[in-house]
Each structure stands twice: as C-alpha cells, then as structure tokens.
Amino acid sequence: MIMEFKITKLFDHHNRRQFIAARHLDFKNKIDIKKGALLNGIPVYHYLDMYPISNEQGKLQFDIYVFRPTALKGYPKGFFQEGQIVKLEFL
C-alpha cells in the first residue's frame, strides 16, 4: 500500500532523535502503519506516543502522523523538507 503525506514539521528530540510530522493527504479513517514502513525509502515507524495531535483550538487531528526513523542515524540532513509531499509504503 502506498499513501501520500505532506510534511508539516521536522524536529529533533534531545534523546529520541529525529521526528517527522506529516498530514495524510487522502485521510478518511485512521490507518494502522505496520512494521517495515518506508517514507521515501527511509525505514520509519509511526510514533504513537504523539498521536493524535491537537490543533491550536485543542481539536484532535487524526490526519497528522508522527514518524521516526528506525535507524539511530536517522535520515540524511536535507532529505526531508517541510511542505514536501512524500510517499509512505507498507504492507
């Protein structure tokens, strides 16, 4: 299965490394992202500790997902950009 997301924010956590917040572009219902998912070819997992995210009004946004690279080295600098459309592939 391939789904498109738009990166809304990239951030680093001091001991948990890199995170990618992205909006699912064809959101209808919450999706279960399985082990082995690739975001533009980078192995990631859905970081459930930050899901769902609230907007400024406190409303839950189920179309925003937070991904974390599975490798400690993360993704190469400049590989992802805010506003970039990316493809998530998983079984």
N, C-alpha and C positions, 0 to 999 in steps of 0.2 A: 504494500500500500504506500502511496506517495501523497503527501499533503503539503500545501504551501503555507508558509508563515511569513510575517513581516517583523523584523527585529525592531523592538521598541526601545530596548535598553541593554547595554553591556556593562557589567560591573564585576569588580573583584572583591572577594571577602578575604580578610587577612589570613584565615586558616582553612578556608574551604575553596579557595582559588576562584576560577572564572565562572561567571554565570551569564546566561543569555535569556532575556525576557523577550517573548515573541507572541504576536497575535495570530491566531489561526484564521486564515483568510476566508475559509468556507465553513465557518463554525455553525453547526446545527445542534450537536449534543457533545457533552464531554467525551473525550476519547481516552482509551487506555493504551498508553505507549509502552510497548514491550521491550524487554532486554534486546540489545543488538541494534537499536535505532541509530540511524546516521543522519546528521544535519549537515547538508552539503558535503557529505563524505566523512565528517568527523564523528566518531562514536560518542553518543551522548545518552543521558537518561533524563527523565522528567523528574525534577527536584520537587517532590510532593510537599516538602516542609513549607513551601511558599505558595501553595495552591489552595484555594483560588486567591487572586489578588484583588484588593478593593481599589476603586477609583477615588477621586477627591471627595465625592459625596458619600463615601462609605458603602457604595453598592458593589457587590461581588461581581467580578468579571471572569466568567468561566472560559472566555475565548483567549485569555492570556496564559501562556505556559512558560515555565522557567526550566531551562535546560542547563545541564552541567556536563562538561566533557568527562568521559570515563577515565581518561589518562591524566595522571598528575601533571604532565607537562602542558595540558590544555590545548588550545588552538593557537596557531601562529599569529603573532601581532599583525593586525590589519586584515586578517582573513575574513572576519565579520565586521559589518558596519551598521550603525543604527539607520533604519529605513530600508535596509537591504531585504529583498524577497529571497527566501531560502526554501529548500525542499527537505522535508523530513521523510525518510524511508524507513519502514519497519514492516515486519510480517504480521 
